[in-house]
Amino acid sequence: MDLLKAWPQYPLPHHLLSRVVHRLTRSPRLPALRLAFMRWFVRTYDVALDEAAQPELAAYPTFNAFFTRALKPGARPIAAAADAFACPADSRVSQAQPVTAGRVFQAKGRGYTATELLGGDPRRAAPFDGGMSATLYLSPRDYHRVHMPADGTLIEMIHVPGRLFSVNPPTTRAVDRLFARNERVVFILDTDAGRIAYVMVGALFVSSVETVWAGEVTPPMGREVRSWRYRADLHRFRKGDEIARFNMGSTVVLLTEPGRVGWDAVLAPDAPLRMGQRIGTIHAGG
């Protein structure tokens, strides 16, 4: 059944459709129609507007401004304990598994290598072999800004071009190597929890990732892997700081070094999570 739901996506012009949605969601035209659509969206997906810093839909100039809305101060308390690894985004757990023999588990026996996920360089992936992975799915109703799980410093950003399959659960179960095939933006960070790979995976209609230091990274589209290295003193963040957002939602994949983070029991498949809650325990480095 999952395969039947997924196969019509293969021939679709993924990037063309995403460019159309990118333009429509940023258009300030037809305000009455936009407001009606946002009201439908809130009802259909049970969006918690009372948590938004701006709860009035008419105040949003575009649909994307509404979709990437900020929350009220204090709406997402950040786990304060020094050994707490915080959830980076409102999401639902897809998988939380060890990285075994360099492979990341996806679903139903499907997986992919950490090397291909992070852009094809085995040296970039090597620190995460034997560590932990967590795959977190953001649904349409979720808050779509993503935050730091621990204090840390950005050392590299990588844009990896690819397809834009849906990342909903049926497609995740049906499409082999899904998260290593879709377009994605990777952040490599040195943190209190050791080195972390933080992967923002694009999806159908969802190809735009925006960071707080570089603005919109995707689009533009391209066929070559691009990377940017940063000085260690240039981009420092505290746990809970916003670092990026999905302009339309998708999936975050986290990779950690061996022995540095132990996942808590809350990371059970299909469990709902809120940004800032404790999802793991940070262990001292060796």
N, C-alpha and C positions, 0 to 999 in steps of 0.2 A: 504493500500500500504506500509506504514512504517513497519508493522508487517511482511509482505512478504519479505522485504529487510533484516529484522533483524533475522528472525528465523533460517536461515542457520548457524548463528554464534554459536548457542547453542551447537551443538555436536563437534565443532572444538576443537582441543587440544591447547587452548590458550597459555599456558606457553611454550609448546614445540615450537610452531611457533615463539614465542617471543625470545626464546633462540637462535634459528637459525638466526633470523634477527639480534640479538645482536652480534653474532659472525661475520656475513657477513659485517655488517656496520663498524666493527672495523678492518677488514682485509686490510693490505697494498698490497695484491697481485693483479695481473692483473690490473696495473695502467691504461692501455689504455681503458679497458672495464669500469673501475670505472669513468674515465673522461668522456667517452661517456654517461654513465648513469647520471652523474651530469649535463651535458649539457641538456639532455632530461628533467631532473627534473626542471631545471631553466626555460626552455621554457614552460613546461606543467603547472607549478604552478606560473609562472610570478614572480619569486623570484627577489627582488631588490638587485642585486649584487653590484650596485654602492654605497649602504649604508654599505657594509661590510668593516671591517678593512683590510681584504685581498680579493680583488675582483678577483684574478686569481685562477680559479678552480684547475689548475695543482699544486698549492702550498699546497693543502690539502692532507695529507697522507692517510686519510680514508674518507669514506662517512660521518661517524659520526662527524669527525672534521669539515667538511663543514656544516653539519646540525646544529651544535651548535656554529657556527661562531660568533665571536665578531663583534660589529659594530664600525664604525668610531667614534672618540670622537665628541660629540655634535650632533650625529644623532638622539638622543632621549632626548630632553631637559626635565628636571624634574620640575614639577610644584613647584615653589619656595615658594609660600605663606605659612605661618605657619599653616593656617587652611585648606590647600589643601591635600586631600587624593589622592595619585597618582596611576595611573593604573600600576599593577605589570608586565604586559606582553602585547606584541602585541597579539591581540585576537579579537574575535567577541562575542558580548553579547548573551548568551543563555537565562539567566533569571536574574532579580534583584528584589528581593521580600523580605518582612519581614519574619522573622522566627516566625511562628504562632503556638502556643501550642507545641513548640518543634519540629515542622516539617519544612523542607526546600522544597520549590516548585521546581519541576523538569520540567515538561511539560505536557500539556493536562490533568490536574487533577492528574498527578502522582507526588509522593513526597516520602520523607524518613525522618527519624528522625535525628536530629543533634547528638544524642547519638550514633547511629550506624555509622554515617559518621565518627565520631571522635574516633572510636575504641571500643565502647561498655560501656564506663564509664559515667554514667549520671552526675557525679560531674564535669567532664571535659566539658560537654555540657551545663550545667546549666547557666553559665554566658551569653550565647548567645540567650537564650529564650527571645523573644520580640525584638531582635536586627534585623540587616539587613543581607541579603545574596546576593552574586553576583556570578554567574556561567559564566566563561569566557572560550571560546573554542579557542584553538590554531590550526590553519590549517597548512598544510604542507609548505605553503609559508612563514609562520611567523618566526620572530626571536624567538628562543626557550630558551633564558635565562630569568629567572624571578627575580624580584627585590622587594625591600621593598617599601610599599605604604606610610610609615611614619617612623620617627625615632623610634627605639625600641630595645628590648632585647629578645633573644630566651630563653624560659624557659623549653620547652619540645619538643621532636620529637617522633612521633609514626609511626611505620610501620604496616599497616593493610593488611594482605594477602587477596586475593580474585580472582575473574575472571578477564578477560581482554577483555570484549566486546568493540567494536568500540564505540567512543563517538561522532560520527558525528550526525548531527541533526536528521535524520530519526531514528537512533537507540535510541537516547535520548527520542524521542517521543514514542517509541515502547516498550522499556525494562523497566519494573517497578523497582524502587529503583536502577537505574543504578550506580550512583556515590557512593552508599553505598554498592554495590556488587563488584565493580572493586577494584583491588589492588591499594593502595594509601599510600602516605607519608604525614603526618600531622605535621605542625609546630604550636605551641602555643607561641604567642609573647605578651609581654607587651609593648605597644607603646604609642605615644602621642595621639592616637585615642582610647585608652583603650585596653582591651584584644582583640586579633584577633586570629582566627583560620584560617590557610592558608593551604589548602588541594591541593596537587598535585596528580591528578587521573591518573593512568595508563590506557592503552587501548591496543587493538589488535596490535601486533607487537611493542608495546610501553610500556615496563615494567621497563625501567631503569630511575631512578631519582638519580641525583647527587647533593650533597650540597657542599658549600664552606668550611664547617667545618668538615664534616665526609666523604667526597668523595662519591662513589657510594653506595647508600643505598639498591637499588633493581636492579638486583638480588644481593645476593642469594634469592631463594624462601624460603617459609616456610608456616606453617599452624597456627602459633601462633602469636598473636599481640605482638609486641616488643615496648618498650618505653625507652627513655633516658631523664633524667632530667639534667639540667645545672645550674651552679651557675649564679646568676644575673649579675655578672661582667665578664662573660667569653665570650659571643658572643653579642656584641653591634653593631648595624648597623644604618647608616643614611638613610634617605629617598632616594631611587634611587640606593642604593647598591645592587649588584647582590648577591643573596643568594642561588640559585639553578638553575638547568637546566633539561629539558627533553631531554634525548637521544632518539630522535624521539618525536613527539609532542602529546599533549593531552589536558587536561582541568584543570583549577584552580577554586576552590570554596573558596570564602572568607566568613567568618562569623564575625560580629562585635557585640559589646555589645549594649544593648538598650540605645538610646539617645546620642550615641557618634559620629555616622557618619550618615549624610544624603546624599543619592545618588543624583547626579546631573542628569539633563535631558538626558545627553549623554548615560546613561545606559538604552537605549531602546532596546528591543529584536532585534537581528540581526545587531545592530550597530557596525561598525568597530572601534577598539580602538588601540592606540599606547602606548607602554610602556612610563610611565612618565607623560602622560597628566592627568589633573585633572578630577577625576570621582566622587568626593564627597567632602563634607564639614565636617571638624572635629569640634565637639562641645566640650566645656569645660566639664570636668567630674564633677559629683555631689558630 
